[in-house]
Amino acid sequence: MKKALKKILFVTSEFAPYSKVGGLADVAGSLPGALRRAGGDVRVITPVYGDTLEKVNKSGVKTHRISQRLEIDLGGFRAVCTLHRAKVDDVIVWFLDCPQFFSDKIYPDYVDPWTVRPFVLLCFAALELHNVVSWKPDVFHCHDWPTAPLPMALAWHKRYAAEHAGAESVLTIHNLAFQGVFTPQDFVDELGFDRSGFNMDGFEFYGNVNLLKGAIVAATAVTTVSPNYAEEIKTATGGNLLDGVLRSHSEKLWGILNGLDTRYWNPAEDKYLPARYSVGNLTNKLKCRAELLKQCGWEDDGRPLMTCVSRLTTQKGFDIILKAVPELAASGVRCLFLGSGERNIEEGLTFAQSVHANDMHFFKGYNEELSHLLYAGGDMFLMPSLFEPCGLSQMIAMRYGAVPIVRSVGGLADTVFDGVNGFVFTDFSPLALTDAVSRAKACFGAKDKWRKLINNGMTADFTWNKSAERYMRVYSGDKERI
Ligand code: ADP
């Protein structure tokens, strides 16, 4: 890539705060603004799911419908899409509206050649965008398997490869566990991909299509969301079968730590909190704590509150949390969970609450507003992940003065340091977890030490500034990673 100001298009299946499943949304929602402030010409295209546009309008952002429709050929079927242009955080965003393909639910329950079509549509729409707006991207910045078909199309699509000759792509891997793997029937030829890409050095993977692999091979640069995860995914234990592919493309792989939208995640201005506070005066944090206790129906008995806001999946360490329930209940720390996800974990947490009603509480579901109260009202924050590409929750917790207790893995190891701003354990075992909780509980009693941990967390730099500069270097083709 040459050093010149390039036009960057973010192509993303999630865009916080309007459509969100996890951290990908937060990144796509806050990085473009940071890049813009760093001098980048960055714009975004993202789908309209169900009530997305209502949410946008409710947030005070005006949308403007573009009169010319986008017509996309999806294997003989012409999808007619409307674009709504908006300015979010000083960044132009095109919301792609096609109700035939996008509904309330962002991701399908399983991936196959048909259920991935909405995301192929998103990618093709990004490639057709210049036909209806007078702006043609030089770099397409894609995120995880849903937008992996775009780098693939630049390399192997019969029409788009030629139409965008010279265009570059960046793939950010937010989570290597999800790759978009399915049989090639009804995909390769139907959607216009050249058969030449369906081989070992392309998007074929043991007879299947693997979208993420295709994009890793095809992209100009690949980034992932923390330096430590960039190393882990090149190993057999952390590589989810793609470690070999990643090793052979390691010259273009960057580990860039995620930042936070520190204006949104700001306890001093958080509209969702009953009282706002900052590092100099934590009195109002106690009001948040009191509200959280009230929502659990608990009296304050002086025990620390350890919160956890999470997707309920094996990745997040619920195997060891559920096994440790009796010890946690007896640890002198009260545990509060907010999450939704796998049914067995939901049932496990519901059961834990029924047995230990005064020690454990489970808020089932996805609740943005309540999540802020758990960060603000908590004394500690639990994140014992099996693997963790970056993790935003531990950074949010620190910003809100909740001391994180984490397993030393992925981005957690890059952001939490034992005895400095949190508590860290290594073994993926209930014993190691409860030991770390006991150490945190003991420290909670030593007020000065505890306050130091809180201060270190609350004053750390979680902005995008440094990382945005690194992304700018990726776009400019810089090879120097430091
Ligand atoms: P991941 O992307 O793997 O889910 P991250 O820690 O990177 O994990 O980001 C999770 C984001 O999703 C955080 O902003 C967290 O507050 C939010 N989140 C997760 N579960 C819930 C929930 N049940 N309700 C509200 N917010 C949630």
Residues whose N, C-alpha, C, O or C-beta is under 5 A from the ligand:
A	BS01	ADP	V21 G22 G23 L24 V309 S310 R311 L338 G339 S340 G365 Y366 N367 E368 S371 G391 L392 S393
